[in-house]
Amino acid sequence: SKGNVVFINFWASWRLPCAAELKSIQNLYDKYRDKVDFYIITDEERLPVEEFMIENKFTFPVTYLIIGERTPLTILKPPSSYIIDKKGYIRVKQEGIADWDNKTIYNLINELIN
């Protein structure tokens, strides 16, 4: 994702706030899927996550937490998110639920893309 705008979200299907937040992430993904790299990360098993995704009609890609090399970011307690600009700087660090389907976020992402 070097040189791209990146949206990262840590989530868990069993946490009710995550389910609510993922609806706004789906809308964000629908709008920017070709312009932003999305990493929607969970540390859950694949089968329950796939069932959750189908049940909620979510189509964004899911990344499963990989054990191995440490991430350069702090893995926050779900739900939590980062928006990273093209130079790799963290522009948003959100701990807890957020609404990602709004004009303020769209304006920020448009600015970061351009």
C-alpha positions, -999 to +999 in steps of 0.1 A: +000+000+000+030+023-002+020+055-019-017+049-013-043+062+011-051+034+036-081+027+058-075+002+086-102-011+109-098-036+137-131-054+145-148-084+160-181-098+150-191-105+186-188-069+196-221-051+189-204-017+183-184-032+155-214-044+137-229-010+137-197+007+126-192-018+098-223-006+080-207+029+076-174+012+066-193-007+039-206+027+025-171+041+026-157+011+008-184+013-018-175+049-025-136+046-024-128+009-032-108+019-063-090+048-046-082+037-011-066+004+002-089-011+028-077-034+056-106-046+077-088-068+102-101-094+126-084-121+147-114-144+145-117-177+128-126-175+091-159-195+090-178-174+116-166-142+100-177-154+065-211-162+079-213-128+096-203-111+063-230-129+043-257-123+070-250-086+070-244-083+032-209-068+037-186-070+006-155-053+017-124-075+019-115-090+053-079-094+065-073-120+091-047-111+117-015-129+108+009-141+135+044-132+128+062-100+121+050-071+142+029-044+126+043-008+126+009+003+141-004-003+175-032-029+173-061-012+190-089-028+208-119-033+184-136-013+172-108+011+162-094+025+130-066+044+112-066+065+081-030+068+067-020+092+040+001+084+009+034+093+027+026+068+055+015+094+081-014+086+104-040+112+098-068+097+119-065+074+149-100+065+161-104+043+192-140+031+196-169+032+173-171+059+146-193+069+117-172+067+085-201+076+062-201+113+064-190+145+046-161+153+069-145+119+063-152+121+025-136+156+024-105+143+042-102+112+020-107+133-012-079+157+001-056+128+008-062+112-026-055+144-044 
